[in-house]
Amino acid sequence: MFKRFDDDTRKTVEIFVDGRPVTAREGDTVSAALLASGLDVRRETAVSGAPRLPYCMMGVCFDCLVTIDGMGNRQGCLVPVHPGMQVEIQKGKREIGR
């Protein structure tokens, strides 16, 4: 559904999503990298388990919550990628202290 421009010449950065390597571009946010990856990466809501994808891309809706380098409840749309970043897709409710 999402595709990068063919003339995007930014340097690539490798991140890991649930242990799988994903190629991102310098300057991408985590959510942008996930959407562009082509992987079926969706968080699940706490009540119904409904799948959710990043929506607003500006920190309002909280549909992009992920765990980044061991810190949970991060809004992926607000965090730029860095080489070696470990991203886990959050399933269910937010956890306090993680």
Secondary structure, DSSP 8 states (H G I E B T S, - for coil): -----TT----EEEEEETTEEEEEETT-BHHHHHHHH-----EE-TTT--EE---SSSSSS-TTEEEETTEEEEEGGG-B--TT-EEEE-BSS--TT-
